[in-house]
Amino acid sequence: MNFSDRLKKLRAEGGLTVREVANVLDVAPSTISNYEQDYRRPDFDTLGKLADYFDVSLDYLLARTDDPHGTDELPKKVYRLRKSLGKSKEEFAAMVNLTPDEVEAVEEGRLDEDKRWYVWISLIIGGCTNEDWLNRRGS
């Protein structure tokens, strides 16, 4: 599988047309078709936009891995979770019993290896005991 195959697969899985993806990227539909037929390759900015739009890593998009979210998911998961809850770093930190600096370090991927387990446990315990989170999940 290569980039063009991945792009076609992601578009099909999302039930999107070439035109819809082109509109999101603000390019001509023929540009997306050319990418999918492996006639052209996107520039770095466009690759980033595609990865963001489909919520996959660049390595996945470029067929360097079969893991859509890359090997280190903790920063991405924390960021996605915080954003999905609509929380600021401070609010999220209080929710999961971390400091705002720790949340920022996690999201930026600068967390020491020794702190990883502490953060995962804080996320699990904080998430399981937080009323907003439980209500959001329908519990």
C-alpha atoms as an extended CHARMM CRD file, in Angstrom:
* protein
*
       139  EXT
         1         1  MET       CA              0.0000000000        0.0000000000        0.0000000000  PROA      1               0.0000000000
         2         2  ASN       CA              1.2700000000        3.5010000000       -0.8310000000  PROA      2               0.0000000000
         3         3  PHE       CA              0.0980000000        7.0820000000       -0.2780000000  PROA      3               0.0000000000
         4         4  SER       CA             -2.4110000000        7.0230000000       -3.1430000000  PROA      4               0.0000000000
         5         5  ASP       CA             -3.9340000000        3.7770000000       -1.8450000000  PROA      5               0.0000000000
         6         6  ARG       CA             -4.1460000000        5.1650000000        1.6870000000  PROA      6               0.0000000000
         7         7  LEU       CA             -5.8240000000        8.3480000000        0.5120000000  PROA      7               0.0000000000
         8         8  LYS       CA             -8.4080000000        6.3970000000       -1.5080000000  PROA      8               0.0000000000
         9         9  LYS       CA             -9.0350000000        4.0920000000        1.4410000000  PROA      9               0.0000000000
        10        10  LEU       CA             -9.4600000000        6.9310000000        3.9410000000  PROA      10              0.0000000000
        11        11  ARG       CA            -11.7800000000        8.8050000000        1.6030000000  PROA      11              0.0000000000
        12        12  ALA       CA            -13.8780000000        5.6890000000        0.9360000000  PROA      12              0.0000000000
        13        13  GLU       CA            -14.0520000000        4.7710000000        4.6320000000  PROA      13              0.0000000000
        14        14  GLY       CA            -15.3030000000        8.2700000000        5.3560000000  PROA      14              0.0000000000
        15        15  GLY       CA            -17.9060000000        8.0190000000        2.6130000000  PROA      15              0.0000000000
        16        16  LEU       CA            -16.4400000000       11.1170000000        0.9640000000  PROA      16              0.0000000000
        17        17  THR       CA            -16.3040000000       12.1000000000       -2.6580000000  PROA      17              0.0000000000
        18        18  VAL       CA            -13.2190000000       13.4690000000       -4.3690000000  PROA      18              0.0000000000
        19        19  ARG       CA            -14.9910000000       16.8260000000       -4.5540000000  PROA      19              0.0000000000
        20        20  GLU       CA            -15.6730000000       16.8660000000       -0.7950000000  PROA      20              0.0000000000
        21        21  VAL       CA            -12.0200000000       16.2450000000        0.0620000000  PROA      21              0.0000000000
        22        22  ALA       CA            -10.9640000000       18.8290000000       -2.5190000000  PROA      22              0.0000000000
        23        23  ASN       CA            -13.2940000000       21.3970000000       -0.9410000000  PROA      23              0.0000000000
        24        24  VAL       CA            -11.8070000000       20.7790000000        2.5110000000  PROA      24              0.0000000000
        25        25  LEU       CA             -8.2860000000       21.2890000000        1.1570000000  PROA      25              0.0000000000
        26        26  ASP       CA             -9.3290000000       24.1600000000       -1.1080000000  PROA      26              0.0000000000
        27        27  VAL       CA             -7.9060000000       22.4640000000       -4.2090000000  PROA      27              0.0000000000
        28        28  ALA       CA             -9.3900000000       21.2860000000       -7.4760000000  PROA      28              0.0000000000
        29        29  PRO       CA            -11.0170000000       17.8330000000       -7.5060000000  PROA      29              0.0000000000
        30        30  SER       CA             -8.5400000000       16.8760000000      -10.2350000000  PROA      30              0.0000000000
        31        31  THR       CA             -5.7410000000       17.4240000000       -7.7110000000  PROA      31              0.0000000000
        32        32  ILE       CA             -7.2070000000       14.7990000000       -5.3810000000  PROA      32              0.0000000000
        33        33  SER       CA             -7.7880000000       12.4660000000       -8.3320000000  PROA      33              0.0000000000
        34        34  ASN       CA             -4.1630000000       12.9020000000       -9.3680000000  PROA      34              0.0000000000
        35        35  TYR       CA             -3.0400000000       12.0510000000       -5.8260000000  PROA      35              0.0000000000
        36        36  GLU       CA             -5.2220000000        8.9410000000       -5.7940000000  PROA      36              0.0000000000
        37        37  GLN       CA             -3.9570000000        7.8160000000       -9.2030000000  PROA      37              0.0000000000
        38        38  ASP       CA             -0.3610000000        8.4190000000       -8.0840000000  PROA      38              0.0000000000
        39        39  TYR       CA              0.1960000000       10.9950000000      -10.8450000000  PROA      39              0.0000000000
        40        40  ARG       CA              1.0230000000       13.7650000000       -8.3720000000  PROA      40              0.0000000000
        41        41  ARG       CA              2.1640000000       14.0210000000       -4.7770000000  PROA      41              0.0000000000
        42        42  PRO       CA              1.0400000000       16.6420000000       -2.2690000000  PROA      42              0.0000000000
        43        43  ASP       CA              3.3610000000       19.2250000000       -0.7340000000  PROA      43              0.0000000000
        44        44  PHE       CA              4.1240000000       19.1670000000        3.0040000000  PROA      44              0.0000000000
        45        45  ASP       CA              1.3360000000       21.5810000000        3.9230000000  PROA      45              0.0000000000
        46        46  THR       CA             -1.2450000000       19.5310000000        2.0510000000  PROA      46              0.0000000000
        47        47  LEU       CA              0.0140000000       16.3110000000        3.6440000000  PROA      47              0.0000000000
        48        48  GLY       CA             -0.4380000000       17.8860000000        7.0470000000  PROA      48              0.0000000000
        49        49  LYS       CA             -3.9560000000       19.0310000000        6.1810000000  PROA      49              0.0000000000
        50        50  LEU       CA             -4.8600000000       15.5460000000        4.9620000000  PROA      50              0.0000000000
        51        51  ALA       CA             -3.4710000000       13.9190000000        8.1150000000  PROA      51              0.0000000000
        52        52  ASP       CA             -5.3710000000       16.3930000000       10.3020000000  PROA      52              0.0000000000
        53        53  TYR       CA             -8.5870000000       16.0090000000        8.3340000000  PROA      53              0.0000000000
        54        54  PHE       CA             -8.5540000000       12.2120000000        8.4530000000  PROA      54              0.0000000000
        55        55  ASP       CA             -7.1290000000       12.2220000000       12.0060000000  PROA      55              0.0000000000
        56        56  VAL       CA             -4.2050000000        9.9770000000       11.1300000000  PROA      56              0.0000000000
        57        57  SER       CA             -0.4580000000       10.2800000000       11.4970000000  PROA      57              0.0000000000
        58        58  LEU       CA              1.7420000000       11.3280000000        8.6040000000  PROA      58              0.0000000000
        59        59  ASP       CA              3.4810000000        7.9550000000        8.8260000000  PROA      59              0.0000000000
        60        60  TYR       CA              0.1450000000        6.2210000000        8.2950000000  PROA      60              0.0000000000
        61        61  LEU       CA             -0.7920000000        8.4980000000        5.4150000000  PROA      61              0.0000000000
        62        62  LEU       CA              2.5840000000        7.8320000000        3.7850000000  PROA      62              0.0000000000
        63        63  ALA       CA              2.1410000000        4.0660000000        4.3450000000  PROA      63              0.0000000000
        64        64  ARG       CA              5.1300000000        3.8640000000        6.6860000000  PROA      64              0.0000000000
        65        65  THR       CA              2.9870000000        2.2170000000        9.3770000000  PROA      65              0.0000000000
        66        66  ASP       CA             -0.3400000000        0.4450000000        9.5950000000  PROA      66              0.0000000000
        67        67  ASP       CA             -1.1520000000        2.2140000000       12.8680000000  PROA      67              0.0000000000
        68        68  PRO       CA             -3.3560000000        5.1980000000       11.9320000000  PROA      68              0.0000000000
        69        69  HSD       CA             -2.3670000000        7.1480000000       15.0290000000  PROA      69              0.0000000000
        70        70  GLY       CA              1.3500000000        6.4390000000       15.2640000000  PROA      70              0.0000000000
        71        71  THR       CA              3.2780000000        4.5870000000       17.9070000000  PROA      71              0.0000000000
        72        72  ASP       CA              3.0100000000        7.1180000000       20.7220000000  PROA      72              0.0000000000
        73        73  GLU       CA             -0.6590000000        7.8300000000       21.1940000000  PROA      73              0.0000000000
        74        74  LEU       CA             -0.5940000000        9.3260000000       24.6800000000  PROA      74              0.0000000000
        75        75  PRO       CA             -0.1130000000       12.9580000000       23.5610000000  PROA      75              0.0000000000
        76        76  LYS       CA             -2.7500000000       12.6570000000       20.8550000000  PROA      76              0.0000000000
        77        77  LYS       CA             -5.2270000000       10.8470000000       23.0830000000  PROA      77              0.0000000000
        78        78  VAL       CA             -4.9100000000       13.3810000000       25.8780000000  PROA      78              0.0000000000
        79        79  TYR       CA             -5.3100000000       16.2700000000       23.4570000000  PROA      79              0.0000000000
        80        80  ARG       CA             -8.3140000000       14.6640000000       21.7200000000  PROA      80              0.0000000000
        81        81  LEU       CA             -9.9460000000       13.7960000000       25.0240000000  PROA      81              0.0000000000
        82        82  ARG       CA             -9.4780000000       17.3020000000       26.4030000000  PROA      82              0.0000000000
        83        83  LYS       CA            -10.8020000000       18.8950000000       23.2070000000  PROA      83              0.0000000000
        84        84  SER       CA            -13.7860000000       16.5430000000       23.0010000000  PROA      84              0.0000000000
        85        85  LEU       CA            -14.7330000000       17.5540000000       26.5360000000  PROA      85              0.0000000000
        86        86  GLY       CA            -14.3170000000       21.2300000000       25.6910000000  PROA      86              0.0000000000
        87        87  LYS       CA            -11.9450000000       21.7670000000       28.6140000000  PROA      87              0.0000000000
        88        88  SER       CA             -9.0560000000       24.1880000000       28.9840000000  PROA      88              0.0000000000
        89        89  LYS       CA             -5.7350000000       22.7410000000       30.1080000000  PROA      89              0.0000000000
        90        90  GLU       CA             -6.4600000000       24.0110000000       33.6150000000  PROA      90              0.0000000000
        91        91  GLU       CA             -9.9520000000       22.4980000000       33.7430000000  PROA      91              0.0000000000
        92        92  PHE       CA             -8.7580000000       19.1990000000       32.3190000000  PROA      92              0.0000000000
        93        93  ALA       CA             -5.8200000000       19.0980000000       34.7550000000  PROA      93              0.0000000000
        94        94  ALA       CA             -8.1620000000       19.5270000000       37.7040000000  PROA      94              0.0000000000
        95        95  MET       CA            -10.4640000000       16.8680000000       36.3020000000  PROA      95              0.0000000000
        96        96  VAL       CA             -7.7510000000       14.1880000000       36.0870000000  PROA      96              0.0000000000
        97        97  ASN       CA             -5.6520000000       15.2680000000       39.0710000000  PROA      97              0.0000000000
        98        98  LEU       CA             -2.6800000000       16.6080000000       37.1110000000  PROA      98              0.0000000000
        99        99  THR       CA             -1.1360000000       20.0630000000       37.0070000000  PROA      99              0.0000000000
       100       100  PRO       CA             -1.6750000000       22.2380000000       33.9230000000  PROA      100             0.0000000000
       101       101  ASP       CA              2.0810000000       21.9580000000       33.2600000000  PROA      101             0.0000000000
       102       102  GLU       CA              1.8110000000       18.1590000000       33.2770000000  PROA      102             0.0000000000
       103       103  VAL       CA             -1.1070000000       18.2710000000       30.8280000000  PROA      103             0.0000000000
       104       104  GLU       CA              0.9080000000       20.5520000000       28.5500000000  PROA      104             0.0000000000
       105       105  ALA       CA              3.9530000000       18.2660000000       28.7980000000  PROA      105             0.0000000000
       106       106  VAL       CA              1.8170000000       15.2470000000       27.9200000000  PROA      106             0.0000000000
       107       107  GLU       CA              0.1860000000       16.9460000000       24.9320000000  PROA      107             0.0000000000
       108       108  GLU       CA              3.5440000000       18.1200000000       23.6100000000  PROA      108             0.0000000000
       109       109  GLY       CA              5.1270000000       14.6870000000       24.0310000000  PROA      109             0.0000000000
       110       110  ARG       CA              7.7090000000       15.9190000000       26.5470000000  PROA      110             0.0000000000
       111       111  LEU       CA              6.6530000000       13.7140000000       29.4070000000  PROA      111             0.0000000000
       112       112  ASP       CA              9.3640000000       11.7160000000       31.1610000000  PROA      112             0.0000000000
       113       113  GLU       CA              8.9720000000        7.9650000000       30.7350000000  PROA      113             0.0000000000
       114       114  ASP       CA              8.6680000000        7.5590000000       34.5170000000  PROA      114             0.0000000000
       115       115  LYS       CA              5.5860000000        9.7980000000       34.5570000000  PROA      115             0.0000000000
       116       116  ARG       CA              3.7200000000        7.9370000000       31.8180000000  PROA      116             0.0000000000
       117       117  TRP       CA              2.0770000000        5.4060000000       34.1510000000  PROA      117             0.0000000000
       118       118  TYR       CA              1.1590000000        8.1360000000       36.5960000000  PROA      118             0.0000000000
       119       119  VAL       CA             -0.5600000000       10.0790000000       33.8100000000  PROA      119             0.0000000000
       120       120  TRP       CA             -2.4190000000        7.0480000000       32.4520000000  PROA      120             0.0000000000
       121       121  ILE       CA             -3.6540000000        6.1980000000       35.9380000000  PROA      121             0.0000000000
       122       122  SER       CA             -4.6510000000        9.8240000000       36.5740000000  PROA      122             0.0000000000
       123       123  LEU       CA             -6.5840000000        9.8560000000       33.3040000000  PROA      123             0.0000000000
       124       124  ILE       CA             -8.3750000000        6.6340000000       34.1130000000  PROA      124             0.0000000000
       125       125  ILE       CA             -9.1960000000        7.4750000000       37.7160000000  PROA      125             0.0000000000
       126       126  GLY       CA             -9.9420000000       11.1240000000       36.9970000000  PROA      126             0.0000000000
       127       127  GLY       CA            -12.0660000000       10.2450000000       33.9920000000  PROA      127             0.0000000000
       128       128  CYS       CA            -13.9870000000        7.5450000000       35.8060000000  PROA      128             0.0000000000
       129       129  THR       CA            -14.8230000000        9.7360000000       38.7830000000  PROA      129             0.0000000000
       130       130  ASN       CA            -15.5720000000       12.9920000000       37.0020000000  PROA      130             0.0000000000
       131       131  GLU       CA            -19.2930000000       13.7240000000       36.7800000000  PROA      131             0.0000000000
       132       132  ASP       CA            -19.0020000000       15.6050000000       33.4470000000  PROA      132             0.0000000000
       133       133  TRP       CA            -17.1970000000       12.6600000000       31.8840000000  PROA      133             0.0000000000
       134       134  LEU       CA            -19.6780000000       10.1120000000       33.2280000000  PROA      134             0.0000000000
       135       135  ASN       CA            -22.6540000000       12.1620000000       32.0470000000  PROA      135             0.0000000000
       136       136  ARG       CA            -21.0450000000       12.5970000000       28.6250000000  PROA      136             0.0000000000
       137       137  ARG       CA            -20.5980000000        8.8320000000       28.3170000000  PROA      137             0.0000000000
       138       138  GLY       CA            -24.2010000000        8.1440000000       29.3000000000  PROA      138             0.0000000000
       139       139  SER       CA            -23.4030000000        6.4010000000       32.5920000000  PROA      139             0.0000000000
